[in-house]
């Protein structure tokens, strides 16, 4: 069992997800309530929003999907390839048996006209994508909804003025249908889009299934089941998992303090694990995978002990967070590494050339002062210091550069030499990103 083998009592900080609405390839209408000033909404968008409000029933409320990657409420796209744009929105009627409803409008002569409404089974709208998964060249409406204790995936195609349900209520915990840029996936390399659904049973075993549209319906191409249990699949990504190799990455939580990443690709229409054992991606923390160096390939994260800290108990250790790519064979290739404080207030990237050459001084103190030094020479290469607000006013001109701040502290870094490019950047919970080149 993975849990019994790797279970340890450690203090782990869950990684901070950078929040915000990411716009997809289609035109997006934002909710005016979250705009800083009403004039920021263009005249066309405001006109469409007003029409939607008029067309939705009294006592109903426009809703946005829960998925943080795209929370826009109204989206515009040519759904049937006739050169005319359609707009899709969803509203909720809490007091009715069917809570969620879709509204589809068509642009006609500069005006928006309601074409149809449709009921969506479910209590919450989890996700909403416009993507061609039926391989006819036109985007389909793909919805993830909550149905009591589970989520279900549904898809519709708009043809000849009518809406056709092409996928109905497939249960899922995670689904992977596009890459980080919103492009459809083609995992089996046949030139047609496909997608993957991940579901957990009550015992914690995960089933991964590959689907593709063929001859008028979606067919299951292949499926695999894990031979170990997980608590949750907390992150799922699709894209390149090695050079010229598309696939998916699943970040799975084993227990409250440990996780691993599962990389899967398709060969001869069969789902294949990139790694023979989860040991190669196991870590005593919950880390998100992603493309951190912007080379188009997804990296997974590990948590590694800096040299000199091996004999310290887990609660007292400082850590390097390292990121790797699958090498396309049986191993992994180092890409980058960073330091994070225990409160996860910031993620500070370190120069990749320093990996294996620097460590953290064991005299460093958490949430006070951290010194990065060369292993061979003990030379200081960079520092992080936590200042009170009054201390910061005295010290901020002495080559310290602010990383982030809280209500009562400023966290800053400085490099040993003015011209070094050692510390690259910071990503904090405040969604701030600062260049730390001196």
N, C-alpha and C positions, 0 to 999 in steps of 0.2 A: 504494500500500500504506500502511495506517495506520502500521505499525510503522516503516517507513523514514522516513516523513514526520515522525513525532513522537518517534522514539527519541532520548533524551537521557540523559547520565550524571548521575544525581542520586541523592541519598540520600533514600530514601522510607521512612517508617515505616508499616507496615500497621496499619490501624485495629483497635483492640481491641474485640472483640465482648463485650458484656455477657452473662456466662454465667448460667445458672440455669434451672430448670424453670418453664415458663409453663403454667398450667393451662388446659385447653380447656373448652368448654362442658359436656362430660360429667363425671360423677363420676369422681374420680381416686384411686387407691390408690397411695401412695408406698411405696418399698422401705424396710422397717424398718432396713436396714443403714445408711441415711444419716440416720436420725432421731437427734436428740441424745439423747433418752431414750425408751425403749420405751413408757412410759405415754402419750406423745403420740399414739399410734395409738389410735383409738376402738375400742370393743369390737366393733362390727360389722365394721369394716375388718380388725381382727386375726382375727376369726372367718373372714372370707373368705380372708385370706391363708393361714391354717392349712389350710383346705380345699384351696386350690390346691396347697399343698405336698404334701398327702396324695395328690392326684389325679395329680400329675406323676410320671413313671416314676423309679425309682431311677437314680442316676448322672446325672440330667439337672439342668439349672440354669435357673432363671428368668432371662429376659433383658429388657433395656430397649432401645428404639430408639436409634440413634446421633444422631438429630435432636435438637439442643439445645433446640428450642422446646417439646418435650414428651417427657420421658424416663420418664414413669410406666410401671410394669410391668403393672398391673392396672387395667382401666377398666370402669365399670359404666354400662349404658344399656339402655333398652328398644329392642331392635333390630327388632322386628316389629310394634310398635304394639298389642300385646295387653294392655298395662298391667302386664306382668310384666318385671322387670329381668333382664338377662343380664350376665354378667361375662366378659371376654375377657383371656387372658394368653398369653404365649408362652414356650416353654422350648427349650433347646438340648441336643442329644445329639451331642457332638463325635465320638464313635466310630462313628456310623452314617452310611450313605450320604446319608440325608436329615437335615440338621442341625437345621433349625428346624421347630417344630410349634406349632400353635395349640390352645388349650384353651378351650372355651365351656361356661359353667355357667349354670344358671337358678335364680332364687330361688323356692323353693316352701315356703310355710308357715313362713317365718322361717329356713329352711335353704337352703344352696346345693347343688345337685345337678348333677353333670356330665352334659351333654347329648351332647357330641361332641368329638372331636379331629380335627385336619386337618393335613396336611403342607404346608409352605410351601417351594417351591423357592428355594434361595439359600443363601449361606454366612453372611450377616450381615443383621440386621434394621435397615434404615436409618431408616425412619419408620413411624408407626402413627397413623392418624387415623380418627375416627368422624364421618362426614359424609354427608348425603344427596346422592349424585351421580346416582342413578337416578330422582330426581324422583317418588318414590312416597310421600313424607312420612316415611319411616323412614331412620335412619342406616345407611350401608354401612360395611363394614370395608375400609379402604384401606391397603395395605402397600407400602412401598418396600423392596426387597431388593437385595443385591449378588449378581450372578451372574458369577463369574469376574472379567473385566475391565470389566464394565459393571453398571449398576443397572437394575432393571425395576420397573414399577408394576403391582400386582395389586389387584383389589377383589372383595369377596364381599358377597352379600346373604343374610340369614337369614330364611327363610320356611318356614312349616309344619313347623318342627322340623328343617329341613335347611339346609345351607349351599350356596349356589349361587355359583359363580365367574362374575362378570359382566364382569370385565376381566382379561385374562391376559397378563402378562409384556411390557408395552410398554416398550421401552428408553428411558431418560431420563438426562440429566445434571442437570436441574432440572425440577420440576413445580410449577405454581402452581394450587392447588385451592381456597384460601380466603384471606380477608384477615387482617389482624393480630389481629382479634377472633375468628377461627375461624369466620366466617360463609362459606357457600359463595358462589362468584362467579357472576355472571350478566353476562358480558361483552357479549353480543349483545342484551341488553335484552328477551328474549322471555319473561321470567318464570320461566325454567328454569335450573338450575345447569349450568355448563360448566367446563372446566378446560383448562389449557395445558401441553403437554410441550415441553421444550427439549432437543435432543440435538446433540452435536458429532460430526462425522465425523473420521476420522484426519487430515484435512488442516486441521482447525480451523474449517471452516465450520459455522455453527449453523443448525439447522432448528427453527422454532417452529410447532407444530401445535395447533389448537383442536379439542377433542373435546366431544361432547354425546351423552347417552343418548337414543335414539329407536327406537321399535318393537322393543324387546327387545334392543338391542345398542348399543354406542358407535360413533358415526360420526365421521369426521374432517370437520369443517365447513370448515376452510381451513388452509392452511399457507404459510409464507414461508421463504425461505432467505437468509441474509446474503450479501452480495457481498464480504465481507472476512473475514479469519481472526482468531480470538481464541485465547488460550491456555486460558482458563477462564471459565465463567460462575460467579462466586463468590457471587452473591447474587441471589435472585429473589423479588419481592413482588407481591401482587395487592391491588387496592383502588381508591380514587379517585386518578386521576393528574392531574385538574383538576376544577374545580367541575362537579358533576353528570356526570362522565365516568369510568366505570370502565375499568380497564386493568391492565396489568402493567408492572413495571419490572425490567429485567435489568441488573445490574452486571457488566461483562465486563472481564477482564484481557487487555490486549494483549500485554504482556511483563512482566518483573519489576518495572517501575517506572512503568507507565502503564496507564490504564483509561478507560472511559467508561460511560455509562448509556444503555440503549435503552428508550424508552417506547413501548408498543404498545397500541392500542385496536382495537375491532371496529366496523366500519361496513358495513351491508348484508351481514353475515355474512362480511366480508373483514377480515383482519388488516392494520392500517395503522400505519406508523411515525409517531409524533408529530412527530419532527424529520426534515427531509430529509437532514441530514448529521450524523454523529457528532461533528463539530467543536464543536457547541454544548454537549456534555457531557463533552468530553475533559479529562483532568487528568493531571498528572505524579505520580500517587500512586494508592493503592488505597483508595477511600472507599466506605462503605456508604450506600445510600439508606435513607430511612425517614421517618416522620412526626414531625419533631422539634418542631414547635410545637403538636402535638395538635389540629389542626383537621380531621383526617380525610383529608387529602390528602398523598400521598407526595412528599417532596422528594428531589432528587439534589444531590450535593456537587461543588464545584469547589475548586481550589486557586489563590488569587490573591495577587499580589505587593503588599504594602503600599507606599504612596507613599514614594519615597526609596530603595527597595531594588532598583530596576529594573536597576542596573548591577553589582550584586553577583553573583558566580557562584552557581550553584544550591546548591552545598554549603554556602555561607555564609549564604544567605538565611533570614529568618524569613518566616512565611506566615500569611495569613488563610484559613481554611476557610469557604467561603460555601455557602449552601444555597438552591436555587431550586425553584420549581414551574413546570411547563409552563402557559402562559397559555391553552391551548386553541386557539391559532392557530399562529403561526409563531415565537413567541418564548418567553421565560422571565421570571418575576417573582421578584425577590429576596425572601427570607423571613427569613433569619437568618445570623449568622456567628459564628465562634469561633476561639480560638487553641489550638494543640496544641503541646506540646514534641516535639522530635525522637524522644525515647524513648517517646512516646505514653503517658506516665504519667497524663496528664489531658487532658480536653477542657473548656476554659473558655469558656462562652457569653458573648458581648458584647452589649450593648444594641443592638437592631437599628437604632434611630435614629442610632447612631454611624456606621453604614456610610457610607463616602465622606467622613466628617468627621474620622476619627482614623487614625493610623498608628502604627507602632512606631519608637521612636527608634533611629536607626542606630548609636548608641553602646551599645545594649543588647548583652549577652553571653549566648549560649546557656548554659543550665543554671547561670546565675549570677544575672542580673538583667535583667528586661524592663520597659521603660517605655512605656506607651501615652500618646499625646499628641494634642492637637488639631492638625490640619494647619495651620490659619490662624494660631493664636495661640501654638503651642508649649506650651500649658498641659498639665500632667500631669493625666490623668484616672484612671489606675489603674497599679498596679505588680504585678509578680510577682517574688518573690525566693526563692532556694534557700538554706536555712540548714543548717548543721551542727546536730546535736542540742543541743550546748552553746550555740550562738548562739541557737537557738530559745527556750531557757529564759530568755534575757535579753530577747528581742524580742517574745515572743508577746503581751504586754500592750499593745503600741503600735499598736493598730488593725489589726494583721496578722491575717488569718483563714486558718487552715489549709485548703489544697486537698487535699493528699494527702501521704503520707510513704513513704519507703523505709526500709531498715535503718539508714541512716546520715544521711539528710537529711529535712528538712521543707520542702515547697513551699507558700508562702503568698501571698496576694494582699491588697491593700488599695486602696481607692478614695480619690480626692483629697479628697472632701467627705463628711462623716459621713452625710449624709442622701440621698446619691445612690443610685439603684437601677441603676447602670451594669452591674456584673458580676452576672449572673443566677445561674448555677449551674455546678457542676463534675460531670463524669462521669469517674471514674478507672477504671483497670484493676482496682481492688479492689472494683468495683461499689458505690462509695460515691457519694452524691449530697448535696451540701450547698448550702444557700442562701447566697449571698454578698452579700445585701443588707446594707448597714451600718445 
